[in-house]
């Protein structure tokens, strides 16, 4: 897991390497793992220039954008559901009160 050390990210932190590897500012900021039995995490090897503040490679910028879009959609859906529920509650309250 990457952590911030002295204003920069450190990658590949584990018990045997507590300080990790310092961030290379020319490469993508995403932390990726190897495809071995015991995965080791490191900074993505692709060059930066895409996504938020140009910190990601093209592949990870697309993934970040998709995650952000999904979150925005879920937030707007939750807001819509709350509005519908509130409107239904108000409607049921107004029809259930007896008229005098």
ROFIBA-877322 format. One record per residue: residue number from 0; residue in three letters; chain; x, y, z of N, C-alpha, C in turn. Coordinates in steps of 0.001 Angstrom, whole numbers, plus 500000, padded with zeros to 6 digits. Layout:
! residues N
REC;NUM;ALA;A;X;Y;Z;X;Y;Z;X;Y;Z
...
This chain:
! residues 100
REC;0;UNK;A;500839;498825;500000;500000;500000;500000;500884;501237;500000
REC;1;UNK;A;500549;502216;499169;501362;503422;499097;501018;504363;500248
REC;2;UNK;A;502024;505074;500708;501842;506054;501775;502637;507294;501422
REC;3;UNK;A;502242;508402;502007;502949;509649;501758;504111;509759;502735
REC;4;UNK;A;505284;509988;502183;506489;510184;502997;507201;511431;502469
REC;5;UNK;A;507386;512421;503299;508044;513674;502924;507391;514333;501717
REC;6;UNK;A;506079;514318;501648;505360;514960;500559;505284;514152;499277
REC;7;UNK;A;505843;512949;499256;505791;512090;498084;505251;510732;498484
REC;8;UNK;A;504738;510006;497497;504270;508654;497758;505454;507707;497865
REC;9;UNK;A;505261;506640;498644;506237;505555;498726;505490;504274;498376
REC;10;UNK;A;506050;503470;497516;505393;502266;497014;506087;501012;497522
REC;11;UNK;A;505322;499918;497612;505895;498633;497994;506300;498555;499453
REC;12;UNK;A;505559;499197;500328;505882;499181;501754;505440;497851;502342
REC;13;UNK;A;506340;497185;503029;506021;495953;503746;507027;495795;504873
REC;14;UNK;A;506890;494779;505705;507737;494613;506898;509219;494551;506546
REC;15;UNK;A;509561;493942;505427;510963;493835;505024;511508;495090;504375
REC;16;UNK;A;510637;496010;504007;511045;497265;503374;510121;498376;503880
REC;17;UNK;A;510279;498782;505146;509331;499704;505770;509265;501089;505134
REC;18;UNK;A;510297;501532;504454;510276;502843;503812;509787;502775;502373
REC;19;UNK;A;509711;501583;501798;509236;501425;500432;510173;502043;499416
REC;20;UNK;A;509653;502220;498206;510402;502839;497124;509803;504221;496884
REC;21;UNK;A;510624;505271;496816;510078;506613;496624;509430;506772;495248
REC;22;UNK;A;508497;507694;495165;507756;507961;493930;508672;508485;492832
REC;23;UNK;A;508489;507963;491623;509151;508486;490430;508148;509442;489785
REC;24;UNK;A;508443;510727;489766;507491;511734;489320;507252;511749;487819
REC;25;UNK;A;507927;510884;487070;507687;510802;485630;506716;509680;485292
REC;26;UNK;A;506438;508821;486262;505571;507667;486016;504204;507843;486657
REC;27;UNK;A;503233;507048;486190;501863;507047;486698;501867;506857;488216
REC;28;UNK;A;500958;507519;488900;500929;507506;490362;500224;506272;490945
REC;29;UNK;A;499570;505479;490107;498814;504305;490570;499757;503208;491077
REC;30;UNK;A;499323;502528;492146;500087;501400;492674;499518;500110;492082
REC;31;UNK;A;500379;499295;491503;499958;498046;490864;500727;496879;491475
REC;32;UNK;A;500245;495665;491233;500916;494487;491807;501425;493579;490704
REC;33;UNK;A;502366;492735;491053;502881;491742;490121;501901;490583;490042
REC;34;UNK;A;502062;489725;489054;501165;488587;488881;501823;487302;489375
REC;35;UNK;A;502422;487364;490512;503072;486192;491091;502215;485632;492213
REC;36;UNK;A;502643;484513;492747;501900;483908;493855;501827;484861;495044
REC;37;UNK;A;502946;485490;495369;502989;486478;496451;503191;487830;495786
REC;38;UNK;A;502116;488539;495631;502150;489809;494892;503014;490843;495589
REC;39;UNK;A;503775;491569;494795;504573;492696;495268;504011;493942;494599
REC;40;UNK;A;503848;494993;495371;503256;496219;494852;504347;497218;494480
REC;41;UNK;A;504097;497935;493391;505053;498929;492919;504299;500003;492147
REC;42;UNK;A;504999;501060;491802;504404;502146;491033;504253;501698;489575
REC;43;UNK;A;503158;502096;488944;502912;501760;487537;504083;502256;486678
REC;44;UNK;A;504463;501467;485675;505620;501801;484840;505306;502787;483715
REC;45;UNK;A;504042;503037;483445;503680;503909;482327;503896;505380;482687
REC;46;UNK;A;504102;506205;481641;504357;507629;481893;503066;508376;482210
REC;47;UNK;A;503193;509453;482960;502064;510301;483360;501594;511160;482199
REC;48;UNK;A;500493;511877;482452;500030;512855;481481;498531;512831;481258
REC;49;UNK;A;497801;511967;481964;496357;511865;481776;495663;511935;483130
REC;50;UNK;A;494349;512128;483097;493557;512087;484324;493704;513319;485184
REC;51;UNK;A;493403;513148;486458;493403;514243;487422;494807;514822;487551
REC;52;UNK;A;494956;516095;487242;496233;516820;487326;497353;516160;486526
REC;53;UNK;A;497017;515303;485562;498030;514644;484737;498879;513649;485502
REC;54;UNK;A;498341;513084;486582;499116;512175;487431;499056;510717;486986
REC;55;UNK;A;498135;510373;486088;497915;508983;485723;498328;508703;484288
REC;56;UNK;A;498546;507424;483980;498732;506997;482601;497351;506908;481961
REC;57;UNK;A;497300;506638;480683;496019;506602;479974;495104;505511;480533
REC;58;UNK;A;495668;504333;480827;494866;503209;481332;494256;503522;482700
REC;59;UNK;A;495062;503993;483635;494562;504253;484983;493696;505506;485040
REC;60;UNK;A;493918;506482;484143;493048;507660;484080;491647;507230;483683
REC;61;UNK;A;491548;506295;482748;490244;505781;482322;489556;505081;483480
REC;62;UNK;A;490298;504266;484226;489729;503570;485382;489276;504560;486443
REC;63;UNK;A;490066;505590;486718;489702;506597;487708;488449;507340;487262
REC;64;UNK;A;488374;507660;485969;487208;508355;485443;485960;507493;485563
REC;65;UNK;A;486089;506187;485277;484946;505281;485395;484485;505189;486842
REC;66;UNK;A;485410;505080;487787;485051;504995;489201;484369;506274;489657
REC;67;UNK;A;484887;507427;489220;484296;508704;489599;482897;508829;488997
REC;68;UNK;A;482737;508405;487736;481432;508469;487083;480434;507577;487797
REC;69;UNK;A;480853;506367;488168;479961;505460;488890;479558;506048;490233
REC;70;UNK;A;480505;506672;490941;480189;507281;492227;479207;508434;492043
REC;71;UNK;A;479441;509271;491023;478529;510389;490769;477137;509873;490435
REC;72;UNK;A;477063;508808;489633;475764;508244;489281;475063;507669;490497
REC;73;UNK;A;475807;506962;491350;475183;506380;492541;474730;507477;493502
REC;74;UNK;A;475518;508548;493617;475126;509671;494476;473865;510347;493951
REC;75;UNK;A;473804;510553;492630;472625;511211;492075;471406;510302;492164
REC;76;UNK;A;471603;508981;492024;470484;508040;492163;469969;508045;493602
REC;77;UNK;A;470883;508071;494569;470478;508112;495979;469708;509404;496276
REC;78;UNK;A;470169;510515;495712;469476;511788;495905;468082;511731;495280
REC;79;UNK;A;467979;511151;494083;466679;511016;493413;465733;510146;494237
REC;80;UNK;A;466256;509019;494761;465421;508136;495580;464920;508858;496827
REC;81;UNK;A;465785;509666;497449;465366;510420;498632;464262;511407;498280
REC;82;UNK;A;464380;512071;497127;463350;513023;496703;462029;512313;496455
REC;83;UNK;A;462089;511144;495795;460874;510378;495508;460235;509904;496805
REC;84;UNK;A;461050;509370;497725;460527;508900;499007;459891;510045;499791
REC;85;UNK;A;460525;511207;499794;459985;512362;500499;458662;512798;499878
REC;86;UNK;A;458600;512807;498548;457370;513199;497864;456251;512197;498152
REC;87;UNK;A;456593;510903;498150;455588;509878;498448;455102;509990;499887
REC;88;UNK;A;456003;510267;500815;455620;510447;502219;454687;511640;502372
REC;89;UNK;A;455031;512734;501730;454205;513943;501815;452830;513679;501224
REC;90;UNK;A;452793;512950;500122;451516;512629;499487;450671;511722;500362
REC;91;UNK;A;451284;510719;500965;450528;509804;501828;450058;510492;503104
REC;92;UNK;A;450852;511424;503640;450448;512177;504825;449282;513110;504531
REC;93;UNK;A;449304;513712;503340;448236;514648;503007;446923;513914;502703
REC;94;UNK;A;446974;512703;502188;445745;511968;501887;445216;511247;503111
REC;95;UNK;A;446061;510982;504097;445596;510252;505276;444983;511162;506341
REC;96;UNK;A;445212;512463;506271;444641;513359;507274;443166;513620;506922
REC;97;UNK;A;442279;513483;507903;440849;513679;507635;440518;515149;507413
REC;98;UNK;A;439587;515368;506522;439144;516730;506233;438025;517109;507192
REC;99;UNK;A;437964;518308;507655;436899;518731;508556;435991;519700;507897
